[in-house]
Amino acid sequence: MSNFSYLAFKTILHNEIKTYLKQFQFNIIAPLINTLLFVFILSTISKYYISESISATYIEFLIPGIVMTVIFQSGFNHLSEVIISMKQSGSFNDYLVSPISRVEIFLSLLTSSIILCIIVAIVNLIALSFFLDFIKINSVISLYYLILAIITFSSLGALVGFLSYTWDAQSSVSTFFIVPISFFSGSFFSIDVLDNNLKFIFEMNPLYYLIKGFRSSFFEAYQITFLNHIFINLFVFFIFISSLLIFKKGYKVIN
């Protein structure tokens, strides 16, 4: 890493964080309002739902899933929107012609997304602490799964941004893939209530284990196995490397 330009990395990182926080009302407050609405509405059915997996109310089971859903969508939307916007304005070419490698550009953008999505997660958890007492949260485990989730969906967002030139493509992927898969990965319900055939499908979904692992940081009795960890990390690594290689190769990155 002797040739790594830390000044360029710092500059891009600072610029992305500054730009993101300038529009905090859209990037932080809006997801927070959506989260609070979900919690308020779904809390009305809390007394009718019992999870056999953990000793907790439905609302306690629900909140970690909602936070991860927000992170899935925020991570994807951030980098996909940033890159497409820069490509349409022509400013993305400034990055490409600058004396820094594409790996450095990608890592700078990804790191900014990790930092910003963690801020979004913390803001949501602080707001939701008025509904629940999160004293038992294992901060190390929760941060570990948050970072894995952010890397996954930010890399997907970067991938879509690299290969797309229009908002239609980004919106289509978000609407028909990101939102459904974030909702149907065990965010709002336990798979214990499903038929065995449906349960098998969820058990093959790596995103389910990201949510389950994050939820495990809230409840001591809710754990995942070592094989699950390997499965998750291989999946995250595959998405990350795929996005990095496509950007490094330059396929459809610019017009």
URQUI-V174626 format. One record per residue. N is the residue number from 1. RES is the residue in one letter. SS is DSSP state (h for helix, s for strand, l for the rest). PHI is phi as a letter, one per 30 degrees, with the letter a starting at -180 (999 if undefined). PSI is psi in degrees with one decimal (* if undefined). Layout:
BEGIN
n:N res:RES ss:SS phi:PHI psi:PSI
n:N res:RES ss:SS phi:PHI psi:PSI
END
This chain:
BEGIN
n:1 res:M ss:l phi:999 psi:16.6
n:2 res:S ss:l phi:d psi:-28.3
n:3 res:N ss:l phi:c psi:3.7
n:4 res:F ss:l phi:d psi:128.1
n:5 res:S ss:l phi:d psi:96.2
n:6 res:Y ss:h phi:d psi:-29.3
n:7 res:L ss:h phi:d psi:-44.1
n:8 res:A ss:h phi:d psi:-43.1
n:9 res:F ss:h phi:e psi:-47.7
n:10 res:K ss:h phi:d psi:-39.7
n:11 res:T ss:h phi:d psi:-48.0
n:12 res:I ss:h phi:d psi:-43.2
n:13 res:L ss:h phi:d psi:-47.9
n:14 res:H ss:h phi:d psi:-42.1
n:15 res:N ss:h phi:d psi:-43.1
n:16 res:E ss:h phi:d psi:-41.0
n:17 res:I ss:h phi:d psi:-43.1
n:18 res:K ss:h phi:d psi:-44.7
n:19 res:T ss:h phi:d psi:-42.3
n:20 res:Y ss:h phi:d psi:-46.3
n:21 res:L ss:h phi:d psi:-22.8
n:22 res:K ss:h phi:d psi:-31.0
n:23 res:Q ss:l phi:c psi:45.5
n:24 res:F ss:h phi:d psi:-29.2
n:25 res:Q ss:h phi:d psi:-30.0
n:26 res:F ss:h phi:c psi:-36.4
n:27 res:N ss:h phi:d psi:-24.9
n:28 res:I ss:h phi:c psi:-50.3
n:29 res:I ss:h phi:d psi:-42.8
n:30 res:A ss:h phi:d psi:-48.9
n:31 res:P ss:h phi:d psi:-33.9
n:32 res:L ss:h phi:d psi:-43.7
n:33 res:I ss:h phi:d psi:-43.0
n:34 res:N ss:h phi:d psi:-41.4
n:35 res:T ss:h phi:d psi:-45.8
n:36 res:L ss:h phi:d psi:-36.9
n:37 res:L ss:h phi:d psi:-44.1
n:38 res:F ss:h phi:e psi:-48.6
n:39 res:V ss:h phi:d psi:-42.8
n:40 res:F ss:h phi:d psi:-46.0
n:41 res:I ss:h phi:d psi:-47.7
n:42 res:L ss:h phi:d psi:-18.9
n:43 res:S ss:h phi:d psi:-20.6
n:44 res:T ss:h phi:d psi:-20.3
n:45 res:I ss:h phi:c psi:7.9
n:46 res:S ss:h phi:e psi:-40.2
n:47 res:K ss:h phi:d psi:-12.6
n:48 res:Y ss:h phi:c psi:-6.2
n:49 res:Y ss:l phi:c psi:128.4
n:50 res:I ss:l phi:b psi:124.2
n:51 res:S ss:l phi:c psi:126.0
n:52 res:E ss:l phi:d psi:-11.4
n:53 res:S ss:l phi:d psi:-35.3
n:54 res:I ss:l phi:b psi:159.6
n:55 res:S ss:l phi:c psi:84.0
n:56 res:A ss:l phi:a psi:158.7
n:57 res:T ss:l phi:d psi:168.4
n:58 res:Y ss:h phi:d psi:-39.4
n:59 res:I ss:h phi:d psi:-35.0
n:60 res:E ss:h phi:d psi:-36.5
n:61 res:F ss:h phi:d psi:-34.5
n:62 res:L ss:h phi:d psi:-42.7
n:63 res:I ss:h phi:e psi:-45.5
n:64 res:P ss:h phi:e psi:-37.4
n:65 res:G ss:h phi:d psi:-40.0
n:66 res:I ss:h phi:d psi:-41.7
n:67 res:V ss:h phi:d psi:-42.5
n:68 res:M ss:h phi:d psi:-36.3
n:69 res:T ss:h phi:d psi:-42.9
n:70 res:V ss:h phi:d psi:-41.4
n:71 res:I ss:h phi:d psi:-41.6
n:72 res:F ss:h phi:e psi:-51.5
n:73 res:Q ss:h phi:d psi:-37.7
n:74 res:S ss:h phi:d psi:-42.0
n:75 res:G ss:h phi:d psi:-44.6
n:76 res:F ss:h phi:d psi:-48.8
n:77 res:N ss:h phi:d psi:-36.6
n:78 res:H ss:h phi:e psi:-60.7
n:79 res:L ss:h phi:d psi:-36.3
n:80 res:S ss:h phi:d psi:-42.2
n:81 res:E ss:h phi:d psi:-40.1
n:82 res:V ss:h phi:d psi:-48.1
n:83 res:I ss:h phi:d psi:-44.6
n:84 res:I ss:h phi:d psi:-41.1
n:85 res:S ss:h phi:d psi:-42.1
n:86 res:M ss:h phi:d psi:-36.3
n:87 res:K ss:h phi:d psi:-38.2
n:88 res:Q ss:h phi:d psi:-33.7
n:89 res:S ss:h phi:d psi:-13.7
n:90 res:G ss:l phi:i psi:-4.2
n:91 res:S ss:l phi:d psi:-18.1
n:92 res:F ss:h phi:d psi:-30.2
n:93 res:N ss:h phi:d psi:-28.3
n:94 res:D ss:h phi:d psi:-36.8
n:95 res:Y ss:h phi:d psi:-43.1
n:96 res:L ss:h phi:d psi:-31.1
n:97 res:V ss:h phi:c psi:-5.7
n:98 res:S ss:l phi:d psi:157.4
n:99 res:P ss:l phi:d psi:49.6
n:100 res:I ss:l phi:b psi:154.2
n:101 res:S ss:l phi:d psi:161.3
n:102 res:R ss:h phi:d psi:-29.3
n:103 res:V ss:h phi:d psi:-42.3
n:104 res:E ss:h phi:d psi:-39.4
n:105 res:I ss:h phi:d psi:-48.8
n:106 res:F ss:h phi:d psi:-46.1
n:107 res:L ss:h phi:d psi:-34.1
n:108 res:S ss:h phi:d psi:-47.5
n:109 res:L ss:h phi:d psi:-42.0
n:110 res:L ss:h phi:d psi:-42.1
n:111 res:T ss:h phi:d psi:-39.5
n:112 res:S ss:h phi:d psi:-39.2
n:113 res:S ss:h phi:d psi:-39.4
n:114 res:I ss:h phi:d psi:-47.8
n:115 res:I ss:h phi:d psi:-46.6
n:116 res:L ss:h phi:d psi:-39.4
n:117 res:C ss:h phi:d psi:-32.2
n:118 res:I ss:h phi:d psi:-39.2
n:119 res:I ss:h phi:d psi:-44.7
n:120 res:V ss:h phi:e psi:-44.0
n:121 res:A ss:h phi:d psi:-43.7
n:122 res:I ss:h phi:d psi:-43.2
n:123 res:V ss:h phi:d psi:-42.9
n:124 res:N ss:h phi:d psi:-42.5
n:125 res:L ss:h phi:d psi:-36.9
n:126 res:I ss:h phi:d psi:-44.1
n:127 res:A ss:h phi:d psi:-40.2
n:128 res:L ss:h phi:d psi:-12.3
n:129 res:S ss:l phi:d psi:-16.5
n:130 res:F ss:l phi:d psi:-18.6
n:131 res:F ss:l phi:c psi:-32.5
n:132 res:L ss:l phi:b psi:160.4
n:133 res:D ss:l phi:c psi:112.9
n:134 res:F ss:l phi:c psi:33.9
n:135 res:I ss:l phi:d psi:-34.0
n:136 res:K ss:l phi:d psi:4.6
n:137 res:I ss:l phi:d psi:131.4
n:138 res:N ss:l phi:d psi:102.8
n:139 res:S ss:h phi:d psi:-32.2
n:140 res:V ss:h phi:d psi:-47.5
n:141 res:I ss:h phi:d psi:-43.5
n:142 res:S ss:h phi:d psi:-41.3
n:143 res:L ss:h phi:d psi:-37.5
n:144 res:Y ss:h phi:e psi:-48.8
n:145 res:Y ss:h phi:d psi:-31.4
n:146 res:L ss:h phi:d psi:-46.4
n:147 res:I ss:h phi:d psi:-41.1
n:148 res:L ss:h phi:d psi:-42.9
n:149 res:A ss:h phi:d psi:-42.1
n:150 res:I ss:h phi:d psi:-43.5
n:151 res:I ss:h phi:e psi:-43.3
n:152 res:T ss:h phi:d psi:-53.9
n:153 res:F ss:h phi:d psi:-26.9
n:154 res:S ss:h phi:d psi:-38.1
n:155 res:S ss:h phi:d psi:-40.1
n:156 res:L ss:h phi:d psi:-41.0
n:157 res:G ss:h phi:d psi:-41.9
n:158 res:A ss:h phi:d psi:-39.8
n:159 res:L ss:h phi:d psi:-46.5
n:160 res:V ss:h phi:d psi:-39.3
n:161 res:G ss:h phi:d psi:-39.6
n:162 res:F ss:h phi:d psi:-38.6
n:163 res:L ss:h phi:c psi:-5.8
n:164 res:S ss:l phi:c psi:155.0
n:165 res:Y ss:l phi:b psi:-9.1
n:166 res:T ss:l phi:b psi:158.1
n:167 res:W ss:h phi:d psi:-22.8
n:168 res:D ss:h phi:d psi:-42.8
n:169 res:A ss:h phi:d psi:-44.7
n:170 res:Q ss:h phi:d psi:-43.8
n:171 res:S ss:h phi:d psi:-37.3
n:172 res:S ss:h phi:d psi:-45.0
n:173 res:V ss:h phi:d psi:-42.4
n:174 res:S ss:h phi:d psi:-45.3
n:175 res:T ss:h phi:d psi:-43.7
n:176 res:F ss:h phi:c psi:-6.5
n:177 res:F ss:h phi:b psi:-57.5
n:178 res:I ss:h phi:d psi:-51.0
n:179 res:V ss:h phi:d psi:-49.7
n:180 res:P ss:h phi:d psi:-43.4
n:181 res:I ss:h phi:d psi:-28.2
n:182 res:S ss:h phi:d psi:-29.8
n:183 res:F ss:h phi:d psi:-35.1
n:184 res:F ss:l phi:c psi:44.9
n:185 res:S ss:l phi:b psi:26.5
n:186 res:G ss:l phi:i psi:20.6
n:187 res:S ss:l phi:d psi:-39.6
n:188 res:F ss:l phi:c psi:-2.9
n:189 res:F ss:l phi:a psi:160.3
n:190 res:S ss:l phi:c psi:137.8
n:191 res:I ss:h phi:d psi:-8.3
n:192 res:D ss:h phi:d psi:-22.3
n:193 res:V ss:h phi:d psi:-2.6
n:194 res:L ss:l phi:c psi:161.5
n:195 res:D ss:l phi:d psi:151.4
n:196 res:N ss:h phi:e psi:-35.3
n:197 res:N ss:h phi:d psi:-42.1
n:198 res:L ss:h phi:d psi:-35.9
n:199 res:K ss:h phi:d psi:-37.4
n:200 res:F ss:h phi:d psi:-39.2
n:201 res:I ss:h phi:d psi:-44.1
n:202 res:F ss:h phi:d psi:-36.5
n:203 res:E ss:h phi:d psi:-14.9
n:204 res:M ss:l phi:c psi:0.5
n:205 res:N ss:l phi:c psi:111.7
n:206 res:P ss:h phi:d psi:-27.5
n:207 res:L ss:h phi:d psi:-28.9
n:208 res:Y ss:h phi:d psi:-38.9
n:209 res:Y ss:h phi:d psi:-26.8
n:210 res:L ss:h phi:d psi:-45.1
n:211 res:I ss:h phi:d psi:-42.0
n:212 res:K ss:h phi:d psi:-41.3
n:213 res:G ss:h phi:d psi:-42.6
n:214 res:F ss:h phi:d psi:-40.6
n:215 res:R ss:h phi:d psi:-29.9
n:216 res:S ss:h phi:d psi:-22.8
n:217 res:S ss:l phi:d psi:-13.7
n:218 res:F ss:l phi:c psi:-25.0
n:219 res:F ss:l phi:b psi:121.4
n:220 res:E ss:l phi:d psi:-31.3
n:221 res:A ss:l phi:d psi:0.0
n:222 res:Y ss:l phi:c psi:93.2
n:223 res:Q ss:l phi:c psi:162.0
n:224 res:I ss:l phi:b psi:159.9
n:225 res:T ss:l phi:d psi:170.1
n:226 res:F ss:h phi:d psi:-38.9
n:227 res:L ss:h phi:d psi:-35.1
n:228 res:N ss:h phi:d psi:-39.7
n:229 res:H ss:h phi:d psi:-44.4
n:230 res:I ss:h phi:d psi:-45.2
n:231 res:F ss:h phi:e psi:-47.0
n:232 res:I ss:h phi:d psi:-48.6
n:233 res:N ss:h phi:d psi:-36.0
n:234 res:L ss:h phi:d psi:-40.6
n:235 res:F ss:h phi:d psi:-47.4
n:236 res:V ss:h phi:d psi:-43.1
n:237 res:F ss:h phi:d psi:-40.0
n:238 res:F ss:h phi:d psi:-45.7
n:239 res:I ss:h phi:d psi:-44.3
n:240 res:F ss:h phi:d psi:-48.8
n:241 res:I ss:h phi:d psi:-38.3
n:242 res:S ss:h phi:d psi:-46.4
n:243 res:S ss:h phi:d psi:-42.8
n:244 res:L ss:h phi:d psi:-44.4
n:245 res:L ss:h phi:d psi:-39.3
n:246 res:I ss:h phi:d psi:-42.2
n:247 res:F ss:h phi:d psi:-41.0
n:248 res:K ss:h phi:d psi:-38.0
n:249 res:K ss:h phi:d psi:-31.3
n:250 res:G ss:l phi:j psi:11.6
n:251 res:Y ss:l phi:d psi:114.1
n:252 res:K ss:l phi:h psi:19.5
n:253 res:V ss:l phi:d psi:-36.2
n:254 res:I ss:l phi:b psi:161.0
n:255 res:N ss:l phi:d psi:*
END
